[in-house]
Amino acid sequence: MLGRIGIGLFTVMSLASLAGCKPENKFIAPPPPEISVALPLKQALVPFTQQTGNTQAFNSVDLVARVEGFLIKIGYEDGAFVKKGDLLFQIDPTTYTAQVKQAEAQVAGTQAQLVQAQAEFTRQETLLRQAVTAQNTFDAAKAKRDALLADEDNNKAALAVAQANLGYTSVVAPYDGIVTRHLISVGELVGGASATKLATIVQLDPIYVYFNMSEQEVLKIRANLKTQLTLETLAKVPLDVGLMDEQGYPHKGHLNYVSPGVDPSTGTIQVRGLFENPKRDLVPGFFLRVRVPTGPGAADVLVVPNRSVSDDQAGKYVLVVNKDNVVEQKRVTAGQLLVGDFRVIESGLAADDRVVLTTNGRAVPGNKVVPKPTTLQAPPNQ
């Protein structure tokens, strides 16, 4: 029994001795985090301002019935694209064809009488010179010839009116465009007491883009171009536009019109651009972003990903890693937002600064990091 107690006491003392020899726990700091960094891109960029505009049709015309008659044909599908000269509506031409023939007959009859009257006038003129006929006989021949000449002119005018009315029975497209739904059905009487609207045709290529600019912006552009904004110089100012769901500014055009006066209620000037629209991607009424150059040429600027630019109460800043691999905060002046979500840095950043791309909370000003160099891909063509 005593032997067992002795063995147990020895075991407890051995464990206590081992416990007293265990080394003390010490805090080991984690290694510096690895952070992606990159040098800012240097890019040639034309300074610009961005406005919001909306599209308007180059032409929009109501198609109307200019003569009275029954509609006998509709020559297009609602909403279809048509070419200049395509037949869109046909009014019964029977009455107007008959009127043309009647007017032609009157012209022909007058011309036949005129041939005889002209011959008689020539004969009487010869006889008068020979003192064979009386003056009053010559005067009568001349009066008859002149009256028939007047009748001929009158009948030709009536023929022209009849031919025009016959032409109005065919309503054709005045230009290439989209035709709206027809408002009148086949068999209805049109052009009665007043002109009847049949449909509307809209020309989409080219297309106008209207937007407003402040007086200061227009003066700045004019000063940078060192010229007055005349019709000749307007066409030399390029414009780029993009729809709200498009990346960048894929549609290219140029300035086409600047209002001669400032709207006193808004202090802005209406400006218009002209854009080719062969695929009809732009439709009247769309709102879009308009990029207007404010200077004549491109200048080198520093560009960084927009996600690298942060702000606080003091303004905007970017994080950089210095030569000692310590994170620093640099105050910057941010410029325009470019295609591809890149931001122009106007001041506060050097070309050799290693800009922190993503922090995830690991890049803290004053802390040491392990920089992981990355090469930025240039943003898409502006």
C-alpha positions in Angstrom: 0.0 0.0 0.0 2.8 2.4 0.9 4.6 1.4 -2.3 1.6 2.5 -4.4 1.4 5.9 -2.6 5.1 6.4 -3.2 4.8 5.7 -6.9 1.8 8.2 -7.2 3.7 10.9 -5.3 6.7 10.5 -7.6 4.5 10.8 -10.7 2.9 14.0 -9.5 6.2 15.6 -8.6 7.6 14.6 -12.1 4.7 16.3 -13.9 5.0 19.4 -11.7 8.7 19.5 -12.6 8.0 19.2 -16.3 5.4 21.9 -16.1 7.9 24.3 -14.5 10.3 23.7 -17.4 7.8 24.8 -20.2 9.0 27.8 -22.2 7.0 31.2 -21.9 4.7 32.2 -24.9 5.9 35.3 -26.9 4.0 37.4 -29.6 5.5 37.2 -33.1 4.4 40.0 -35.4 2.9 38.9 -38.8 5.0 39.6 -41.9 4.1 42.8 -43.9 1.2 42.3 -46.2 1.7 42.0 -49.9 0.2 44.9 -51.8 -0.3 45.3 -55.6 1.2 48.6 -56.8 1.7 50.2 -60.2 3.2 53.3 -61.8 0.6 55.8 -63.1 0.1 55.7 -66.8 1.2 58.7 -68.9 -1.3 59.3 -71.7 -1.9 62.0 -74.3 -5.4 63.4 -73.7 -7.5 66.2 -75.3 -9.1 68.1 -72.5 -12.9 67.8 -72.6 -16.1 68.5 -70.8 -19.0 66.1 -70.5 -22.6 67.2 -71.1 -26.0 65.5 -71.2 -27.9 65.8 -74.5 -30.8 64.3 -76.3 -31.3 63.2 -79.9 -33.7 64.8 -82.4 -34.6 63.8 -85.9 -32.8 65.5 -88.8 -36.1 65.7 -90.6 -39.7 64.8 -89.5 -42.5 65.5 -91.9 -46.2 64.8 -91.7 -47.5 63.0 -94.9 -50.8 64.6 -95.9 -53.4 64.1 -98.6 -53.3 67.3 -100.7 -56.2 66.3 -103.0 -59.6 64.8 -102.3 -60.3 61.2 -103.1 -60.6 57.7 -101.8 -57.5 56.0 -100.5 -56.9 52.8 -102.6 -53.5 51.6 -101.5 -51.0 51.7 -98.6 -47.6 50.8 -100.0 -45.5 50.2 -96.8 -45.5 48.3 -93.5 -46.0 50.3 -90.4 -42.6 51.3 -88.9 -40.7 50.2 -92.0 -37.6 51.9 -93.4 -38.3 53.3 -96.8 -36.2 54.9 -99.6 -36.7 58.3 -101.1 -39.4 58.1 -103.8 -41.1 54.9 -102.5 -44.9 55.0 -102.9 -46.5 55.1 -99.5 -50.1 56.0 -100.2 -52.2 56.0 -103.4 -55.4 58.1 -103.8 -57.8 57.1 -106.6 -56.4 59.0 -109.6 -59.3 58.5 -112.0 -60.8 62.0 -111.8 -57.4 63.7 -111.9 -56.3 61.6 -114.9 -59.4 62.8 -116.7 -58.7 66.4 -115.8 -55.2 66.1 -117.2 -56.5 64.7 -120.5 -59.1 67.5 -120.6 -56.5 70.1 -120.0 -54.2 68.6 -122.7 -57.1 68.7 -125.2 -57.7 72.3 -124.5 -54.0 73.1 -125.0 -54.0 71.2 -128.2 -57.2 72.9 -129.5 -55.8 76.3 -128.7 -52.5 75.5 -130.4 -54.4 74.4 -133.5 -56.3 77.6 -133.7 -53.1 79.5 -133.0 -51.5 78.0 -136.0 -54.3 79.3 -138.2 -54.4 82.7 -136.5 -50.6 83.1 -136.8 -50.8 82.3 -140.5 -53.6 84.9 -141.0 -51.6 87.5 -139.0 -48.6 86.9 -141.2 -50.6 87.2 -144.4 -52.3 90.4 -143.3 -49.0 91.9 -142.2 -47.6 91.2 -145.7 -50.7 92.7 -147.4 -50.6 95.7 -145.1 -47.0 96.5 -146.2 -48.2 96.1 -149.8 -51.1 98.5 -149.1 -53.5 95.8 -150.2 -55.4 95.4 -146.9 -56.9 97.8 -144.5 -55.4 98.6 -141.1 -58.4 97.4 -139.2 -58.2 94.0 -140.9 -54.6 93.6 -139.8 -55.5 94.8 -136.3 -58.2 92.1 -136.1 -55.9 89.4 -137.2 -53.3 90.5 -134.6 -55.9 90.7 -131.8 -57.1 87.2 -132.6 -53.5 85.8 -132.6 -52.7 87.5 -129.3 -55.9 86.3 -127.7 -55.1 82.7 -128.7 -51.5 83.1 -127.3 -53.0 84.2 -124.0 -55.5 81.3 -124.1 -52.6 78.9 -124.8 -50.7 80.2 -121.7 -53.9 79.9 -119.6 -54.6 76.4 -120.8 -51.0 75.4 -120.2 -51.3 76.7 -116.6 -54.5 74.7 -116.2 -52.7 71.6 -117.5 -49.8 72.2 -115.0 -52.4 72.4 -112.1 -54.1 69.2 -113.3 -50.8 67.4 -113.6 -49.8 68.5 -110.1 -53.1 67.3 -108.7 -52.6 64.0 -110.4 -49.1 63.8 -108.9 -50.6 64.5 -105.4 -52.6 61.3 -105.7 -49.4 59.4 -105.2 -47.8 60.2 -101.8 -44.1 59.2 -101.9 -41.3 59.3 -99.4 -39.5 62.7 -99.6 -36.3 61.1 -98.2 -35.0 57.9 -96.7 -36.5 57.3 -93.3 -38.9 55.4 -91.0 -42.6 55.8 -91.5 -45.0 55.7 -88.6 -48.2 53.7 -88.5 -50.8 54.7 -91.0 -53.6 56.9 -89.6 -56.1 56.3 -92.5 -57.4 53.0 -93.8 -57.9 51.9 -97.4 -61.3 53.0 -98.7 -61.6 56.2 -96.6 -62.2 59.6 -98.2 -59.2 61.9 -97.6 -58.3 65.5 -98.5 -61.8 66.8 -98.2 -62.3 70.1 -96.4 -58.6 70.2 -95.3 -55.4 68.2 -95.8 -55.7 64.8 -94.1 -52.7 63.5 -92.2 -51.8 60.0 -93.3 -48.6 59.3 -91.3 -45.2 60.8 -90.4 -41.8 60.0 -91.9 -38.7 60.5 -89.8 -35.2 60.8 -91.1 -32.6 59.2 -88.8 -29.4 59.4 -90.8 -27.9 61.8 -90.0 -29.3 62.8 -86.6 -29.1 65.8 -84.4 -27.9 65.9 -80.8 -28.9 68.9 -78.8 -27.3 70.0 -75.4 -26.7 73.1 -73.4 -23.4 74.6 -72.3 -22.7 77.4 -69.8 -21.6 80.7 -71.1 -18.2 80.2 -69.5 -17.7 76.8 -71.2 -18.5 78.3 -74.6 -16.1 81.2 -74.0 -13.4 78.8 -72.9 -13.8 76.7 -76.1 -13.7 79.8 -78.3 -10.6 81.1 -76.5 -8.8 77.8 -76.8 -9.7 77.5 -80.5 -8.5 81.1 -81.0 -11.4 81.7 -83.4 -15.0 82.7 -83.6 -17.5 79.8 -83.8 -18.6 80.3 -87.4 -20.3 77.7 -89.6 -16.8 76.8 -91.0 -15.1 76.4 -87.7 -18.0 74.5 -86.1 -17.5 71.5 -88.4 -13.9 71.2 -87.2 -14.9 70.7 -83.6 -15.4 67.0 -83.0 -18.0 65.6 -80.7 -18.3 62.1 -79.2 -21.5 60.7 -77.7 -22.5 57.5 -75.9 -25.8 56.1 -74.8 -26.4 55.6 -71.1 -25.8 51.9 -71.4 -22.8 52.1 -73.7 -19.1 52.0 -72.7 -17.3 55.2 -73.7 -18.3 57.4 -76.6 -18.6 55.2 -79.7 -20.6 57.6 -81.9 -18.5 60.3 -83.7 -19.8 63.6 -85.1 -19.1 67.4 -85.1 -20.5 70.7 -83.9 -23.2 71.9 -86.3 -24.9 74.9 -84.5 -24.4 77.3 -81.6 -27.3 79.5 -80.5 -26.5 83.2 -81.1 -27.9 84.1 -77.6 -27.8 83.0 -74.0 -31.0 81.8 -72.4 -31.4 84.4 -69.6 -33.5 81.9 -67.5 -30.8 79.3 -67.3 -27.6 81.2 -68.3 -26.8 78.5 -70.9 -26.4 78.3 -74.7 -28.0 75.7 -76.8 -25.6 73.7 -78.9 -26.2 71.1 -81.6 -24.1 68.3 -83.0 -24.5 66.4 -86.3 -23.9 62.6 -86.3 -23.9 60.0 -89.0 -26.4 57.2 -88.0 -26.3 54.6 -90.7 -27.3 51.7 -88.4 -30.0 53.9 -86.8 -28.6 53.1 -83.3 -29.6 56.6 -82.2 -33.4 57.2 -82.0 -35.0 60.6 -81.5 -35.6 61.3 -77.8 -32.6 59.3 -76.4 -30.6 60.9 -73.6 -26.9 60.5 -74.0 -23.5 61.6 -72.8 -21.7 64.2 -75.0 -18.0 64.8 -74.8 -16.9 68.2 -76.0 -13.2 69.1 -76.4 -12.2 72.3 -74.6 -8.8 72.6 -76.2 -7.1 72.3 -79.6 -4.6 69.5 -78.9 -3.6 66.6 -76.6 -1.4 66.9 -73.6 0.3 64.3 -71.5 -1.5 63.5 -68.2 -1.1 61.0 -65.4 -3.9 58.4 -65.2 -4.7 55.8 -62.5 -7.6 53.4 -61.9 -10.5 55.3 -60.4 -10.7 52.7 -57.6 -7.3 53.9 -56.4 -8.7 57.4 -55.7 -10.3 57.9 -52.3 -11.6 60.9 -50.5 -12.3 62.1 -47.0 -13.2 65.5 -45.4 -9.9 67.0 -46.6 -10.4 66.0 -50.2 -9.2 63.3 -52.6 -6.0 61.2 -52.1 -4.2 58.1 -53.3 -2.0 55.7 -51.4 1.5 55.2 -52.5 4.4 53.1 -51.4 7.7 55.0 -50.8 11.2 53.8 -51.3 11.3 52.3 -47.8 8.1 50.3 -48.7 6.0 52.3 -46.3 2.5 53.4 -47.3 2.0 57.1 -47.6 -1.1 59.2 -48.3 -0.8 61.8 -51.1 -3.4 64.5 -51.7 -4.3 64.9 -55.3 -6.4 66.9 -57.7 -8.6 64.5 -59.6 -9.6 65.3 -63.2 -11.8 63.7 -65.8 -13.1 60.2 -65.6 -12.1 58.3 -68.7 -13.3 55.2 -70.6 -12.4 52.0 -68.7 -12.9 53.6 -65.3 -9.6 55.5 -65.3 -9.2 58.9 -63.6 -6.9 61.8 -64.7 -4.7 63.1 -61.8 -4.1 66.8 -62.5 -1.7 67.4 -59.6 -0.2 65.9 -56.5 1.2 62.7 -58.1 4.6 62.0 -59.7 5.3 59.7 -62.6 7.5 57.4 -60.5 5.0 57.0 -57.6 4.1 53.5 -56.8 0.3 53.7 -56.5 -1.6 51.2 -54.3 -4.2 49.5 -56.5 -6.2 47.6 -54.0 -5.9 47.8 -50.2 -8.5 45.5 -48.7 -7.7 47.3 -45.5 -4.1 46.1 -45.5 -2.4 49.2 -46.8 -2.4 51.6 -43.8 -0.5 54.9 -44.0 2.7 54.5 -41.9 2.8 50.7 -42.1 5.4 48.7 -44.0 4.2 46.5 -46.9 5.7 44.2 -49.5 5.0 45.8 -52.9 3.9 43.6 -55.7 4.6 45.5 -59.0 1.8 45.3 -61.6 1.7 46.9 -65.1 -1.5 48.8 -65.8 -3.2 48.3 -69.1 -3.9 51.5 -71.0 -7.6 52.5 -71.1 -9.4 52.0 -74.4 -9.0 54.6 -77.1 -10.7 57.8 -76.0 
